[in-house]
Every structure is written in structure tokens, then in C-alpha cells.
Amino acid sequence: MANSGNRAPAGPQADKGVTGTSPVTALERLRQFTTVVADTGDFHGLQTFRPQDATTNPSLILKAVQKPEYAGLMHEVQARYPQAPLDELADRLLVAFGQKILDIIPGRVSTEVDARLSFSTDATVARAERLMDYYAQAGIGPDRVLLKIAATWEGIEAARRLERAGIHCNLTLLFGFAQAVACADAGVTLAAGALALGRAAGSDERGAAFRALADGWGMTVLACRLGMLRASWSGRGRALRSILPLGSSVKVGSQTKCCGTM
């Protein structure tokens, strides 16, 4: 899958540019072939690495608010909505982080719908609509936000309804071709597959089965490149996390070269 002739360096060190006169970092090499997406809640770090888009999840936000520089944002949300139930406070905190991130990046931020709702289409739609209401209250339109939803059958159906309503979705936890086709049929804006997880699987029987499952992504990406599927795609490889300090992921679109590590 990788464009081996143009692959990014295997480590964080800089190398020489095409002319051999100026150093080029691994991140700069990556920018030449794909779109850099930071997977982080550390929005201060975004100013250094300048990704196009960013994605967050509750675990990243939890990690961030344990740092002194971000704890104030959590306390601000708590003070502003003192009577709000915990699930509302959590969503408002996610949106508050999303606002800060959008002040820095030029593209979109992905905000996760509560994963505990992944097997309820109606509950996922309701929570997604609430998140978008919170963004709208902050003056942020749907063109700047992707709502991250697990690619269960119920999640995909929720995304179908949301996309028809103008709310854009980022489907995650894709491990097979059938899920990819279902996401494309639903017209989702973005689908993110863990492309390198098969390579990271263990050597036992369970790991072998997982690798076999992940190998199906080669056909998925090929189908996307041939224009058979309508969605754009994001491939997230663990090997890339050792190159980019913020743990960035790499989009693999139908018109985009891939420099991943498959």
C-alpha cells in the first residue's frame, strides 16, 4: 500500500531535501504526500506541529485536564454549568477543547460521541445532535467539525441519518472490508481504519487471526483508490506514531498518495 519510493524516514531525524542543501524533518516529508492529522488533546502543542486537522477522544481529554495548563478549562466549564449532569459536562468539555483546537488549526476537529452509545442508533444521533448544538452555540458551524462514531451497524446507520441532516461524521474502529463498504454506502465524510494494527498483533493464534482480519484493509484502500467507494479514508498506523511526536495519523484519500507503513 505504501508508496515506497516516497516513504517518510524511519525515524524522527531530519534528512536532506531534494536538492541536498536543506534539512527536511520526517514531519515535513510526510506533508509532501498526505494530510497530517494530530490525535491529541494538547492544543498548545498544535502550534508547533501545525497539522491540518485534529481529532480528540475522552481519554486524550482526560489526560490533558490532569495538566495544570488545561485544568482551568475544565473548571471553567464546571463553573459555567454548575447544575449540568455529568454526561452534559463531559460533552461541553469536549466542545470547549474543540473550540481551542479550531482556533489553531485551519481544518476540522473530530469530537467523539460517547462510545457507550455505539449499539443504539437513536441514542447516537441524539448525542451527536447535542454536540453540534453546543458547537453552534459557540459560533462554530458543521463545516469545521466531524463527529467520531464507532463503525458498528448501529453507528453506521446513525451516521447515515446525520450526514443527511448536514452533520459530518468520522467513523472509527473499522477492521474489515464489509464495514468500509457500509460506511461508503452511508455517505460518511470520513472513515478511519487502524491500518497497521495487524502488523502490531502478537504471534499467538489470536494475533494471527487479527492480522488476517487487518490484511483485508489492503483491498479496502485499493477499492477507494479506484473510486469504487464514495468516502474519504484515514489510515492510522502505529509505526507513524514513533515518527510524529503528537501521534499524528495520515489520511488516505482516493486522490492522495499514502506513505504509511503497510
Legacy VTK file of the C-alpha trace (Angstrom):
# vtk DataFile Version 3.0
C-alpha trace
ASCII
DATASET POLYDATA
POINTS 262 float
0.000 0.000 0.000
2.812 2.404 0.799
4.455 4.481 -1.851
7.864 3.017 -1.041
9.788 5.397 -3.247
8.455 8.381 -1.314
8.093 6.957 2.166
8.891 9.178 5.136
12.111 8.459 7.049
12.047 5.582 9.506
12.856 7.777 12.493
12.421 11.323 13.783
15.754 12.536 12.444
15.926 15.103 9.647
17.364 14.258 6.258
18.372 16.268 3.234
15.846 17.740 0.825
15.693 17.024 -2.874
18.478 19.474 -3.549
20.611 18.059 -0.731
21.114 21.531 0.728
18.384 21.936 3.340
17.371 19.561 6.145
13.860 18.109 5.935
12.204 16.620 9.004
10.107 13.459 8.921
7.013 15.570 9.506
7.834 17.858 6.575
8.406 14.840 4.338
5.039 13.489 5.374
3.320 16.750 4.478
4.504 16.360 0.886
2.349 13.284 0.327
-0.570 13.392 2.725
-2.564 15.398 5.237
-1.271 15.488 8.802
-3.946 14.963 11.451
-2.983 15.340 15.115
-4.566 12.867 17.536
-4.289 14.830 20.758
-5.916 16.923 23.449
-2.763 19.025 23.836
-3.793 22.055 21.793
-0.730 24.041 22.854
1.445 21.526 21.028
-0.556 22.039 17.828
1.037 25.447 17.402
4.398 23.734 16.989
3.431 20.930 14.606
0.758 22.763 12.553
-1.492 19.876 11.463
-4.346 20.453 9.032
-6.945 18.660 11.171
-7.114 17.254 14.693
-9.008 14.514 16.445
-9.703 14.007 20.134
-11.301 11.387 22.329
-12.316 11.320 26.010
-9.135 9.535 27.113
-6.973 12.220 25.486
-9.044 14.973 27.111
-8.825 13.225 30.492
-5.053 13.104 30.132
-4.936 16.778 29.168
-7.052 18.100 32.042
-4.682 16.469 34.517
-2.062 19.001 33.420
-2.075 22.391 35.142
-2.263 24.300 31.867
-5.561 22.623 30.940
-7.237 22.126 34.315
-8.536 25.684 34.175
-10.640 24.888 31.132
-12.379 22.070 32.990
-13.031 24.300 35.997
-14.433 26.979 33.681
-16.931 24.526 32.203
-17.937 23.326 35.672
-18.445 26.896 36.895
-20.492 27.853 33.853
-22.848 24.852 34.100
-22.990 24.003 37.824
-26.309 22.122 37.616
-25.493 20.115 34.494
-25.394 16.314 34.757
-22.082 14.559 34.257
-22.740 13.483 30.661
-23.551 17.061 29.662
-20.449 18.403 31.412
-18.329 15.836 29.587
-19.746 16.858 26.217
-19.344 20.550 26.956
-15.725 19.935 27.939
-15.118 18.081 24.663
-16.575 21.020 22.766
-14.515 23.504 24.794
-11.353 21.660 23.779
-12.627 21.520 20.216
-13.062 25.301 20.206
-9.490 25.843 21.385
-8.163 23.450 18.749
-10.132 25.173 15.973
-8.555 28.476 16.980
-5.227 26.952 15.929
-5.791 24.561 13.022
-7.182 25.527 9.600
-9.233 22.374 9.105
-11.630 20.287 11.151
-11.687 18.813 14.623
-13.168 15.381 15.326
-15.139 15.110 18.562
-16.216 11.705 19.818
-19.780 10.698 20.549
-19.982 8.684 23.782
-18.789 5.196 22.795
-21.217 3.595 25.240
-23.961 4.518 22.773
-22.359 2.596 19.909
-25.118 -0.027 19.776
-28.029 2.418 19.757
-28.715 4.352 16.563
-31.232 6.728 18.138
-29.046 7.489 21.170
-26.009 8.123 18.961
-27.994 10.510 16.751
-29.370 12.380 19.764
-25.934 12.784 21.363
-24.372 13.876 18.067
-27.064 16.488 17.552
-26.461 17.778 21.064
-22.729 18.115 20.430
-23.428 20.076 17.271
-25.841 22.310 19.206
-23.041 23.087 21.646
-20.698 23.926 18.772
-23.390 26.118 17.198
-23.776 27.992 20.495
-20.061 28.758 20.240
-20.482 30.043 16.679
-18.858 27.018 15.034
-20.553 25.509 12.002
-20.708 21.894 10.810
-18.055 22.559 8.163
-15.419 22.669 10.941
-16.499 19.602 12.910
-16.529 15.833 12.407
-18.352 13.686 14.920
-16.479 10.488 15.689
-18.689 7.402 15.832
-17.790 3.717 16.143
-18.473 1.750 12.956
-20.927 -0.689 14.452
-24.019 -1.399 12.367
-25.990 0.978 14.608
-23.256 3.610 14.415
-23.139 3.467 10.628
-26.923 3.854 10.438
-26.689 6.818 12.816
-24.042 8.370 10.582
-26.299 7.885 7.551
-29.043 9.894 9.252
-26.641 12.557 10.487
-24.979 13.054 7.109
-28.399 13.533 5.506
-29.043 16.233 8.115
-25.782 18.003 7.268
-23.802 16.742 10.265
-20.493 15.251 9.122
-19.137 12.045 10.624
-15.805 10.325 11.183
-16.355 6.562 11.511
-13.745 4.727 13.580
-12.904 1.161 14.594
-13.000 -0.201 11.065
-11.334 -3.579 10.756
-12.801 -5.103 7.622
-13.963 -4.549 4.089
-17.653 -5.023 4.924
-17.545 -2.145 7.399
-15.794 0.042 4.831
-18.409 -0.639 2.165
-21.220 0.037 4.652
-19.635 3.373 5.599
-19.278 4.333 1.955
-22.891 3.378 1.276
-23.956 5.557 4.209
-22.112 8.504 2.650
-19.920 9.229 5.652
-17.442 12.075 5.317
-14.502 10.167 6.771
-13.771 6.587 7.758
-10.707 5.765 9.839
-9.224 2.291 9.779
-6.442 1.026 12.013
-4.273 0.009 9.083
-1.183 -1.039 10.989
-2.797 -2.855 13.887
-2.436 -6.183 12.107
1.315 -5.683 11.957
1.372 -4.959 15.684
-0.574 -8.092 16.625
1.120 -10.794 18.655
2.450 -14.078 17.359
-0.124 -16.264 19.098
-3.260 -17.690 17.497
-5.322 -14.644 18.410
-2.710 -12.323 16.905
-2.636 -14.349 13.675
-6.398 -14.081 13.354
-6.233 -10.327 13.962
-3.536 -9.886 11.326
-5.627 -11.803 8.814
-8.561 -9.510 9.570
-6.469 -6.357 9.176
-4.958 -7.573 5.896
-8.359 -7.006 4.308
-7.624 -3.285 4.506
-5.338 -3.592 1.508
-8.371 -4.372 -0.648
-10.368 -1.636 1.056
-7.831 1.069 0.281
-7.396 -0.258 -3.241
-11.138 -0.056 -3.800
-11.118 3.501 -2.504
-8.220 4.472 -4.791
-10.095 3.061 -7.759
-13.074 5.234 -6.929
-15.334 2.301 -6.069
-16.214 3.832 -2.700
-17.543 7.325 -2.144
-15.988 8.144 1.223
-12.576 9.565 2.001
-10.365 7.469 4.219
-7.994 7.912 7.114
-5.329 5.312 7.816
-3.812 5.376 11.261
-0.608 3.387 11.631
1.108 2.760 14.936
4.510 2.909 13.270
3.843 6.536 12.348
3.369 7.409 15.998
7.084 6.883 16.582
7.828 9.441 13.878
5.423 12.211 14.842
5.550 13.318 18.492
1.872 14.248 18.609
0.843 10.797 17.409
-0.462 12.138 14.114
-2.419 9.989 11.714
-2.426 10.038 7.939
-5.389 10.416 5.627
-5.552 8.083 2.687
-7.940 9.642 0.220
-8.910 8.441 -3.223
-6.765 11.230 -4.665
-3.987 11.101 -2.073
-0.733 9.140 -2.077
-0.183 7.036 1.003
3.150 6.968 2.780
2.045 4.687 5.581
3.764 1.566 6.757
1.615 -1.278 5.477
LINES 1 263
262 0 1 2 3 4 5 6 7 8 9 10 11 12 13 14 15 16 17 18 19 20 21 22 23 24 25 26 27 28 29 30 31 32 33 34 35 36 37 38 39 40 41 42 43 44 45 46 47 48 49 50 51 52 53 54 55 56 57 58 59 60 61 62 63 64 65 66 67 68 69 70 71 72 73 74 75 76 77 78 79 80 81 82 83 84 85 86 87 88 89 90 91 92 93 94 95 96 97 98 99 100 101 102 103 104 105 106 107 108 109 110 111 112 113 114 115 116 117 118 119 120 121 122 123 124 125 126 127 128 129 130 131 132 133 134 135 136 137 138 139 140 141 142 143 144 145 146 147 148 149 150 151 152 153 154 155 156 157 158 159 160 161 162 163 164 165 166 167 168 169 170 171 172 173 174 175 176 177 178 179 180 181 182 183 184 185 186 187 188 189 190 191 192 193 194 195 196 197 198 199 200 201 202 203 204 205 206 207 208 209 210 211 212 213 214 215 216 217 218 219 220 221 222 223 224 225 226 227 228 229 230 231 232 233 234 235 236 237 238 239 240 241 242 243 244 245 246 247 248 249 250 251 252 253 254 255 256 257 258 259 260 261
